[in-house]
Amino acid sequence: MKRYFSGIFELRQEERRATLTPDDFRRWRKSLGLKQKDAARVLGLKKRIIQYYEKGKRDGKQITIPLTVALACYAIANGIYEYDASELSDQSDASPPDESHSAEAC
């Protein structure tokens, strides 16, 4: 399953972010045996939002599945349901990564 999910996240060079298509989102949910209400629960969303994501539209306008949701889907597909940030070191001088480091280098 891990190989499949790494393949459905496509990197858009101009946006430098992973995107998840409505068909891929539905495939993710069904591959885990989740109903829409169950997917909403594990993602912390309302069932109606799941329906919008699977349709790809809301009120006739196209919508994009947010990066945070795509990453959460990837984590859940890989068995990660919780995250404990207490393991991170508390470096006050740490700064966010600059734009020169692309996801391609990872």
N, C-alpha and C positions, 0 to 999 in steps of 0.2 A: 504494500500500500504506500509506503514511503516514496518509492520511485514514481508512482503515479502522481502523487500530489506535488512533488517537486517539479514535475513536468507541466502542470497546469498553471503555474504562476509564471507569467511572462514578464520580462523586464522591458519596460518602455524606456528607451534611452533618453528621450526628451523629458520624461517625467521622473525618471530614476526611482520608480516605485513599482511594486508588484501589483498586478491587477487580477481580478478573478471575474470571469464572465458569468452571466446568469446560468448558462448551461453547466459550467463547472461547479458553481455553487450548489445547484440542485444535485449534481452527481456526487459532490462531497457529502451532502446530507444523506442521500440514499445509500451511499457506500457504508455509512456508519449505522444504517438502520434507524435513522431518526425521522420522526414525523416533524412537520413544521413547528408544532408547539414545543417539541423536545429540542429542536435546533435553537429556537428562540430562548429557551431556558438556559442551555449551556453557553450561549453567546451573550446572555444578558440583554436580549432585545425583545420586542413585542412580536407576536406571530405575524402581524400585518407587515412589519418591516421585512421579515423572511419572505413573504409573498411578493413584496416589491422587488427584492433582490433577485428572486427566481424569475420574475417576469421581465426585469430589466427596465421597468417603467413605473412611474408614479404619476397619476393624473395626466397620462398621455405624454409625459416628458421622460426622456431617457435618464436613468440614474447610473451612477458608478458605485460599485461596492467599495467602501472605504478600505484603505490599507490596513487599518487596525482590525477590521473584520476578517480580511484575507489572512492576516498573520494569526489571528485567533483560530481560524479554521485549520491552518497548517499545524498549529500547536496541538489542537484537539485531535487531529488525524494521527499525530505522533504520540498520543497518550499523555500529553501535558495539559492538565486541567487547573493546576495551581502554580503560582510563581512566588518564591520567597526571596525578596531582594535583600534580606539581611546578610546574605553571603557576600554581597558586594562590599568592597572597601570604601570607606568614607573619605574620599580625597577632595578637599575643598578646592584644590587647584585644577581639578578635572574640568575639561571643557568639552562641549559637544563636538563630534567629528566635523571636520570642515568639508566643504563640497568637493575638494580635490580627491577625496577617497570615494570612489564609486562602488556600487554593489558588485561590479564585475571582478573587483580585486579579491572578494571574499571567497 
